[in-house]
Amino acid sequence: MSDSEERLPIWCAGKEWCPITATATLVGKKWHPVVIHRLLDGGPMGFNELKDDVGGISSKVLSDSLDDLEEKQLVNREIVSEKPVRVNYSLTEQGESLEPLIYEMRDWGMEHLVSADDEEEAIA
C-alpha cells in the first residue's frame, strides 16, 4: 500500500495548522478517544463488551461513535456470525497508530485535571 492510500484526506491540506486541527477532528468527539483507548487496551471486542468496558455511554452514542470511527478508517467492523449476529470491533493500523496520542492525553489528564469530588474536598 502506498503512502497516499494509507493517508486520510484532509480538508485543510497545505495550512500550517492543518495537522493539529485534522487530528483533533478525528478524535475530538467526547467518546472517540475512550473507545480507541479501550480497543487499544482490550483488543477486538463485541458491541456489548465494548459498551460495558467504556461505561456511561448509551448504545446509540456508542453505535454512532463506532460508525464515525469506521468511516474515518480508525475502526474495523467485522461480522463474526450471522445468527445470532455478532460483530467485533478492532482498530485499523491508523487507529493503532493513535496509541501514543491517546496515552499522552490520558497521562496529561491524570496529571493536570481534578475530579469534582476532589475539588469539593479541597474547598471544604
Secondary structure as UniProt FT lines:
FT   HELIX           3..6
FT   TURN            11..14
FT   TURN            16..17
FT   HELIX           18..27
FT   TURN            30..31
FT   HELIX           32..42
FT   STRAND          45..46
FT   HELIX           47..54
FT   HELIX           59..71
FT   TURN            72..73
FT   STRAND          75..81
FT   TURN            82..85
FT   STRAND          86..91
FT   HELIX           93..96
FT   TURN            97..98
FT   HELIX           99..112
FT   HELIX           116..123
//
